Amino acid sequence: MCMEMIRLEHVTKSFGGHKALDDVSIAVEEGEFLTVIGRSGCGKTTMLRMINGLQKPDSGKVYAAGEDVGEADLIRLRRKIGYVIQNKGLFPHMTVEKNITYVPMISGKKDKKQNRKLAEELIRLVGLKESMLDRYPEELSGGQQQRVGIARALASQPKLLLMDEPFGALDEITKRAMQNELLALQKKLGMTVVFITHDIREAMKLGDRVLVMEEGKIVQCDTPEQVKEHPADEFVKELIG
């Protein structure tokens, strides 16, 4: 039986008078790839930030990696969670190696040889050459930086990978290559992935299920086939166009 990796129960969150999330409930199983799509401001990123404990719900409960996020030791919990954002998040003053091994380092793993070995394994895993470990982020292309961001997110061997439009700034060819690599990686490592995108083709290609959000609510959550063949409403129909 599959374990649930994420569960949101009747989660509501407002900023000022704006309801970012409006009574959202969803469960994501271990090893599942969930893509999340909707207009800007529909609550996608707020939901992701809650799973990572970066924001608290006004009401409702959030569980991640078997823990109640509201009650958990967040530093410890975040070691089980990889977080990748669009094109950012690398430390410019650190080499690629130091960027990748940052989380293990601050968690107390100071052995230089072991960290180098880990960085070498991860850089190969995301399809880059080991020689890049001694470079700085500014010396890499956008696609290479994004790969390093994924390698860094994998350094703590997370059970759960949260990705907020990670390929949004990439050109179409690089984007497709990264999508294929990510799918292969997810299968190989058996990770649970929640992946936010603005691109319906990307959502349909990557997701075991596609979650469509509108104005803080879940409009539909289903397999790509079901979303395509049985859109829940006009908004979903328009989206898949």
Secondary structure, DSSP 8 states (H G I E B T S, - for coil): ---EEEEEEEEEEEETTEEEEEEEEEEEETT-EEEEEESTTSSHHHHHHHHTTSS--SEEEEEETTEETTTS-HHHHHTTEEEEESS----TTS-HHHHHTHHHHHTT---HHHHHHHHHHHHHHTT--GGGGGS-GGGS-HHHHHHHHHHHHHTT--SEEEEESTTTTS-HHHHHHHHHHHHHHHHHHT-EEEEEES-HHHHHHH-SEEEEEETTEEEEEE-HHHHHHS-SSHHHHHHH-
